[in-house]
């Protein structure tokens, strides 16, 4: 089998486009670097922590509770291995800069393979992905580029063009990556991969592509504790899905919203900058789709467009929703942008509708100008106002550093810590082991007896030396510390009120006086009465 890649024309065009887009990428880097700490820790920190404990010798799923696919922890493990971050600041910076580099390389790859539609995708998506937290170390931040690439290959095939051997091989590798990055996108990844492979003639490149998927999947699963993996990734995640199905949140009106979201955008949602942009993009998409479906009889392309967007939109939110509530929409948004570009390119090929095509192209240019205009996230971060990365970092990550550092000062290497439910990045800063059998006790684990029983057993037979609960002013005392252990711990004070950190009383006598003195710098102290 010969793998032929026509580098000449494509490479020259890619280099030209890349050179023209260089100022745009520089501005993107400035935003990504200057504002890398603008979002705090949530799902992203699952990945940091799993990678950290794997780096410390623990086995994912067997020793570490993790209810998502494994590639993000593996990537975090590699980042730990290469960069050796010595502070939470570096930890977050290195992981988020990895996302920027990956996105940049994939952007060039998409432009190289798909030309003008790829350029349109890169311009609009990169300028607006921040609304969906696309710069964070989340699986969605990687999956979106892989799915956009598969989408482009599907389009090439459905428009009657031939795919190269390199296309098939790339599709196999990307499909495997999608499967083991994030489970909600397995269906859409498989669907597009099936479209790519579909056809009576199976040349050797197709077999090689399928072999890549199967071989890499086998290798990943061969080094995974399958029983724990199936329970944590399948069983734990299946419960909320079945709950939604029972409440008719999947097959009723929810089904219509999922598959007809571009229409839904016009009637419901929050009036803001993002929704205005989505409405403009939807107008281009729907007009192009209508012409292809009704006037040009391109049923195959139209049906494919509706299906692929629908199955990529299983976790949609109210149109106009941004940031923490909207990050699950990132993959759908990226595919929506790319599909709109592909539809528009196809429309230009129909001579009778050339005026419409040009009008829609102008509308897209207006949308891009709007996306970088004053009032947009992109423009607001390039207006020259002074933004302190350190200040933003302290606002978002200080509690992890302060509590983790307090534990580090008071502990020795044999001590253990248990972080109850949230704020688990404290483990990283504290630098001591978890007392819990499954290391991390995350929110989804709290409704399964396997994990709650292990927690109860830990407090009975192996109580941690340090205990942390994400308290608040309204609830300063942990309601989850077992009653039979409540008298065994003393709650430290921070500034002038109870902190979220508890120390086992029997540990107090082992803590040297100089450690308590250092602790005062962090403004922690023991209460007067113990």
Protein Blocks (a to p, Z undefined) as FASTA:
>chain_A
ZZdddfklmmmmmmmmmmmmmmmmmmmmmmmmmmmmmpccdfkmmmmmmmmmmmnopaeh
jlmccfbdfklmmmmmmmmmmnopabfklmmmmmmmmmmmmmmmmmmmmmmmnommmmmm
mmmmmmmmmmnopmbccfklmmmmmmmmmmmmmmmmmnopacdfklmmmmmmmmmmmmmm
omklmmmmmmmmmmmmgcjbdcfklmmmmmmmmmmmmmmmmmpcfklmmmmmmmmmmmmm
mmmmmnopmmmmmmmmmmmmmmmmmmgccddfklmmmmmmmmmmmmmmmmmmmmnopmkl
mmmmmmmmmmmmmmcccehiahjllmmmmmmmmmmmmmmmmmmmmmmmmmklmmmmmmmm
mmmmmmmmmmmgghiaklmmmnopacdfklmmmmmmmmmmmmmmmmmmmpcfkbccddeh
iamlmmmmnopacfbfnlpacfklmmgfklmmmmmmmmmmmccfbdcddddfklmbcfkb
cfklmmmpccddehjaccfbdcdfklmmmpcfklmmmmmmnopacdfbZZ
